[in-house]
Amino acid sequence: VVGRVKDEPKVSHLGMDLIQALAISEGITQAIKFSVRRERPDGTSNSFPSGHAADTFAFATALERHLGWKGAVPAYIFSSYVAISRLPANRHWLSDAVFGSAVGIIAGRTVTRHGRAFPIEVASVPGGGVAILYSRRLQD
């Protein structure tokens, strides 16, 4: 919104990439949570993967792609803190946080592939299901 109001295309582009990274991260995370239904350490459901880790790492990765490492280091430090803080709170296992972080990094890098083909596609599956597809073309 700030980028559009002040007519700052770079700020607007960054904002849209951040929103898209979070949307993709949440979509992938919730699809996996619904499919896996892993129990949390505290006995509640839907532990795998960590949505907090996925979302914060998606945000940090999109920032890194726009601002470079100097601008993204604080965001990655914060993301690491969020992911690790879920363990002693008995909300996630270590594998939940690590996999969630990977989902976030993939989401952040996916939306910042400017000018390149979008490698993730959602497709319907016979019987009412949905598939999330990732494709990468290898160069000779």
C-alpha positions as CSV (number, residue, x, y, z in Angstrom):
1,V,0.0,0.0,0.0
2,V,2.8,2.4,0.9
3,G,4.5,1.8,-2.5
4,R,1.3,2.4,-4.4
5,V,0.4,5.6,-2.4
6,K,3.8,7.1,-2.7
7,D,4.3,5.9,-6.3
8,E,7.3,3.8,-5.4
9,P,7.3,0.8,-7.8
10,K,10.2,-1.0,-6.0
11,V,8.4,-0.8,-2.6
12,S,5.2,-1.9,-4.2
13,H,6.9,-4.8,-5.9
14,L,8.5,-5.9,-2.6
15,G,5.2,-5.7,-0.8
16,M,3.5,-7.9,-3.4
17,D,6.3,-10.4,-3.3
18,L,6.0,-10.6,0.5
19,I,2.3,-11.1,0.3
20,Q,2.7,-13.8,-2.4
21,A,5.4,-15.5,-0.4
22,L,3.2,-15.7,2.7
23,A,0.3,-17.0,0.7
24,I,2.3,-19.7,-1.0
25,S,3.9,-20.7,2.3
26,E,0.6,-20.9,4.1
27,G,-1.0,-22.9,1.2
28,I,1.8,-25.4,1.1
29,T,2.0,-25.6,4.9
30,Q,-1.8,-26.1,5.4
31,A,-2.0,-28.7,2.6
32,I,0.8,-30.7,4.3
33,K,-0.6,-30.3,7.8
34,F,-4.0,-31.6,6.5
35,S,-2.4,-34.5,4.8
36,V,0.1,-35.6,7.5
37,R,-1.9,-34.8,10.7
38,R,1.1,-35.3,12.9
39,E,0.5,-34.9,16.6
40,R,2.3,-32.0,18.4
41,P,4.4,-32.7,21.5
42,D,1.7,-31.2,23.7
43,G,-0.9,-33.7,22.3
44,T,-2.8,-31.4,20.0
45,S,-2.9,-32.0,16.2
46,N,-1.4,-30.7,13.0
47,S,2.2,-30.2,14.0
48,F,4.1,-30.9,10.7
49,P,5.4,-28.5,9.3
50,S,5.6,-25.4,11.5
51,G,3.6,-22.6,10.0
52,H,5.4,-20.0,12.1
53,A,8.8,-21.1,10.7
54,A,7.5,-21.4,7.1
55,D,5.9,-17.9,7.2
56,T,8.8,-16.1,8.8
57,F,11.4,-17.8,6.5
58,A,9.2,-17.0,3.4
59,F,9.2,-13.3,4.5
60,A,12.9,-13.3,5.2
61,T,13.8,-15.0,1.9
62,A,11.7,-12.5,-0.2
63,L,13.4,-9.7,1.7
64,E,16.8,-11.2,0.9
65,R,16.0,-11.5,-2.8
66,H,15.1,-7.8,-2.9
67,L,17.5,-6.2,-0.5
68,G,20.4,-8.6,-0.5
69,W,22.0,-10.2,2.5
70,K,22.7,-7.0,4.5
71,G,19.0,-6.2,4.6
72,A,17.9,-9.8,5.3
73,V,20.2,-10.8,8.1
74,P,18.0,-9.4,10.8
75,A,14.9,-11.1,9.2
76,Y,16.7,-14.5,9.1
77,I,17.8,-14.1,12.7
78,F,14.2,-13.3,13.7
79,S,13.0,-16.3,11.6
80,S,15.5,-18.6,13.3
81,Y,14.4,-17.4,16.7
82,V,10.7,-18.0,15.9
83,A,11.4,-21.5,14.5
84,I,13.5,-22.5,17.5
85,S,11.1,-20.9,20.1
86,R,8.4,-23.4,19.0
87,L,10.4,-26.3,20.5
88,P,10.6,-25.5,24.2
89,A,6.9,-24.3,24.0
90,N,6.1,-28.0,23.1
91,R,4.3,-26.8,20.0
92,H,6.7,-28.5,17.5
93,W,9.3,-31.2,17.0
94,L,12.6,-30.2,15.6
95,S,11.7,-31.7,12.2
96,D,8.6,-29.6,12.1
97,A,10.6,-26.4,12.5
98,V,13.3,-27.5,10.0
99,F,10.8,-28.6,7.3
100,G,8.7,-25.5,7.9
101,S,11.8,-23.3,7.4
102,A,12.6,-25.1,4.1
103,V,9.0,-24.6,2.9
104,G,9.3,-20.9,3.7
105,I,12.6,-20.6,1.8
106,I,11.1,-22.3,-1.2
107,A,8.0,-20.1,-1.1
108,G,10.2,-16.9,-0.9
109,R,12.4,-18.0,-3.7
110,T,9.5,-19.1,-5.9
111,V,7.8,-15.7,-5.9
112,T,11.0,-13.8,-6.5
113,R,11.9,-15.6,-9.8
114,H,11.2,-12.4,-11.7
115,G,10.9,-12.9,-15.5
116,R,11.2,-16.7,-15.2
117,A,8.5,-19.4,-15.4
118,F,6.6,-20.0,-12.2
119,P,7.7,-23.5,-11.0
120,I,4.7,-24.3,-8.8
121,E,1.3,-25.2,-10.1
122,V,-1.9,-26.4,-8.4
123,A,-3.8,-29.0,-10.3
124,S,-7.1,-30.9,-9.6
125,V,-7.0,-34.6,-9.1
126,P,-9.9,-37.0,-10.1
127,G,-12.1,-37.6,-7.1
128,G,-12.0,-34.1,-5.7
129,G,-8.4,-33.9,-4.7
130,V,-5.7,-31.3,-5.3
131,A,-2.0,-31.7,-6.2
132,I,0.8,-29.2,-5.7
133,L,3.3,-29.7,-8.5
134,Y,6.9,-28.4,-8.7
135,S,8.7,-28.6,-12.0
136,R,12.2,-27.5,-12.9
137,R,13.6,-27.6,-16.4
138,L,17.2,-28.8,-16.5
139,Q,19.5,-27.1,-19.0
140,D,21.8,-29.1,-21.2
